């Protein structure tokens, strides 16, 4: 429990907020889009389980626009 008090939350909190916003944005875009490059379910799982890399990969490779 002492490890949590030693974390510099001023540096850590913005990264977590950015990750959550990026994940939500990618999920909403994936669900609303009619077509994606590859199966939509695979992209949703990748977005949810891979942290910050999944949404970035979706926006680079997964969108069909």
CNS distance restraints for C-alpha pairs under 8 A (distance, minus, plus):
assign (resid   1 and name CA) (resid   5 and name CA) 7.34 0.50 0.50
assign (resid   2 and name CA) (resid   6 and name CA) 6.71 0.50 0.50
assign (resid   3 and name CA) (resid   7 and name CA) 6.72 0.50 0.50
assign (resid   7 and name CA) (resid  12 and name CA) 7.77 0.50 0.50
assign (resid   8 and name CA) (resid  12 and name CA) 6.43 0.50 0.50
assign (resid   9 and name CA) (resid  13 and name CA) 5.50 0.50 0.50
assign (resid  10 and name CA) (resid  14 and name CA) 7.35 0.50 0.50
assign (resid  11 and name CA) (resid  15 and name CA) 7.32 0.50 0.50
assign (resid  12 and name CA) (resid  16 and name CA) 6.56 0.50 0.50
assign (resid  13 and name CA) (resid  17 and name CA) 6.22 0.50 0.50
assign (resid  14 and name CA) (resid  18 and name CA) 6.06 0.50 0.50
assign (resid  15 and name CA) (resid  19 and name CA) 6.13 0.50 0.50
assign (resid  16 and name CA) (resid  20 and name CA) 6.23 0.50 0.50
assign (resid  17 and name CA) (resid  21 and name CA) 6.19 0.50 0.50
assign (resid  18 and name CA) (resid  22 and name CA) 6.03 0.50 0.50
assign (resid  19 and name CA) (resid  23 and name CA) 6.08 0.50 0.50
assign (resid  19 and name CA) (resid  51 and name CA) 7.18 0.50 0.50
assign (resid  19 and name CA) (resid  52 and name CA) 5.63 0.50 0.50
assign (resid  20 and name CA) (resid  24 and name CA) 6.14 0.50 0.50
assign (resid  21 and name CA) (resid  25 and name CA) 6.07 0.50 0.50
assign (resid  22 and name CA) (resid  26 and name CA) 6.11 0.50 0.50
assign (resid  22 and name CA) (resid  52 and name CA) 7.45 0.50 0.50
assign (resid  22 and name CA) (resid  55 and name CA) 6.40 0.50 0.50
assign (resid  23 and name CA) (resid  27 and name CA) 6.13 0.50 0.50
assign (resid  23 and name CA) (resid  47 and name CA) 6.43 0.50 0.50
assign (resid  23 and name CA) (resid  48 and name CA) 7.08 0.50 0.50
assign (resid  23 and name CA) (resid  51 and name CA) 7.91 0.50 0.50
assign (resid  23 and name CA) (resid  52 and name CA) 7.30 0.50 0.50
assign (resid  23 and name CA) (resid  55 and name CA) 5.71 0.50 0.50
assign (resid  24 and name CA) (resid  28 and name CA) 6.12 0.50 0.50
assign (resid  25 and name CA) (resid  29 and name CA) 6.14 0.50 0.50
assign (resid  26 and name CA) (resid  30 and name CA) 5.98 0.50 0.50
assign (resid  26 and name CA) (resid  47 and name CA) 7.18 0.50 0.50
assign (resid  26 and name CA) (resid  55 and name CA) 5.48 0.50 0.50
assign (resid  26 and name CA) (resid  58 and name CA) 7.08 0.50 0.50
assign (resid  26 and name CA) (resid  59 and name CA) 7.19 0.50 0.50
assign (resid  27 and name CA) (resid  31 and name CA) 6.06 0.50 0.50
assign (resid  27 and name CA) (resid  44 and name CA) 6.49 0.50 0.50
assign (resid  27 and name CA) (resid  47 and name CA) 7.03 0.50 0.50
assign (resid  27 and name CA) (resid  55 and name CA) 7.96 0.50 0.50
assign (resid  28 and name CA) (resid  32 and name CA) 6.07 0.50 0.50
assign (resid  29 and name CA) (resid  33 and name CA) 5.98 0.50 0.50
assign (resid  30 and name CA) (resid  36 and name CA) 7.48 0.50 0.50
assign (resid  30 and name CA) (resid  40 and name CA) 7.01 0.50 0.50
assign (resid  30 and name CA) (resid  43 and name CA) 7.55 0.50 0.50
assign (resid  30 and name CA) (resid  44 and name CA) 7.20 0.50 0.50
assign (resid  30 and name CA) (resid  63 and name CA) 7.80 0.50 0.50
assign (resid  31 and name CA) (resid  40 and name CA) 7.71 0.50 0.50
assign (resid  35 and name CA) (resid  40 and name CA) 7.97 0.50 0.50
assign (resid  35 and name CA) (resid  63 and name CA) 7.63 0.50 0.50
assign (resid  35 and name CA) (resid  64 and name CA) 6.38 0.50 0.50
assign (resid  36 and name CA) (resid  40 and name CA) 6.38 0.50 0.50
assign (resid  36 and name CA) (resid  62 and name CA) 5.55 0.50 0.50
assign (resid  36 and name CA) (resid  63 and name CA) 5.20 0.50 0.50
assign (resid  36 and name CA) (resid  64 and name CA) 5.31 0.50 0.50
assign (resid  37 and name CA) (resid  61 and name CA) 7.01 0.50 0.50
assign (resid  37 and name CA) (resid  62 and name CA) 4.86 0.50 0.50
assign (resid  37 and name CA) (resid  63 and name CA) 6.15 0.50 0.50
assign (resid  37 and name CA) (resid  64 and name CA) 6.04 0.50 0.50
assign (resid  38 and name CA) (resid  42 and name CA) 7.50 0.50 0.50
assign (resid  38 and name CA) (resid  43 and name CA) 7.62 0.50 0.50
assign (resid  38 and name CA) (resid  62 and name CA) 7.06 0.50 0.50
assign (resid  39 and name CA) (resid  43 and name CA) 6.69 0.50 0.50
assign (resid  40 and name CA) (resid  44 and name CA) 6.28 0.50 0.50
assign (resid  41 and name CA) (resid  45 and name CA) 6.25 0.50 0.50
assign (resid  42 and name CA) (resid  46 and name CA) 6.09 0.50 0.50
assign (resid  43 and name CA) (resid  47 and name CA) 6.01 0.50 0.50
assign (resid  43 and name CA) (resid  54 and name CA) 7.98 0.50 0.50
assign (resid  43 and name CA) (resid  58 and name CA) 6.78 0.50 0.50
assign (resid  43 and name CA) (resid  62 and name CA) 7.28 0.50 0.50
assign (resid  44 and name CA) (resid  48 and name CA) 6.21 0.50 0.50
assign (resid  45 and name CA) (resid  49 and name CA) 5.97 0.50 0.50
assign (resid  46 and name CA) (resid  50 and name CA) 5.71 0.50 0.50
assign (resid  46 and name CA) (resid  54 and name CA) 5.28 0.50 0.50
assign (resid  46 and name CA) (resid  55 and name CA) 7.76 0.50 0.50
assign (resid  47 and name CA) (resid  51 and name CA) 7.05 0.50 0.50
assign (resid  47 and name CA) (resid  52 and name CA) 7.97 0.50 0.50
assign (resid  47 and name CA) (resid  53 and name CA) 7.79 0.50 0.50
assign (resid  47 and name CA) (resid  54 and name CA) 4.31 0.50 0.50
assign (resid  47 and name CA) (resid  55 and name CA) 5.05 0.50 0.50
assign (resid  47 and name CA) (resid  58 and name CA) 7.30 0.50 0.50
assign (resid  48 and name CA) (resid  54 and name CA) 7.25 0.50 0.50
assign (resid  49 and name CA) (resid  54 and name CA) 7.43 0.50 0.50
assign (resid  50 and name CA) (resid  54 and name CA) 5.08 0.50 0.50
assign (resid  51 and name CA) (resid  55 and name CA) 7.75 0.50 0.50
assign (resid  52 and name CA) (resid  56 and name CA) 6.68 0.50 0.50
assign (resid  53 and name CA) (resid  57 and name CA) 6.07 0.50 0.50
assign (resid  54 and name CA) (resid  58 and name CA) 6.15 0.50 0.50
assign (resid  55 and name CA) (resid  59 and name CA) 6.25 0.50 0.50
assign (resid  56 and name CA) (resid  60 and name CA) 6.25 0.50 0.50
assign (resid  57 and name CA) (resid  61 and name CA) 5.75 0.50 0.50
assign (resid  57 and name CA) (resid  62 and name CA) 6.91 0.50 0.50
assign (resid  58 and name CA) (resid  62 and name CA) 4.33 0.50 0.50
assign (resid  58 and name CA) (resid  63 and name CA) 6.51 0.50 0.50
assign (resid  59 and name CA) (resid  63 and name CA) 5.93 0.50 0.50
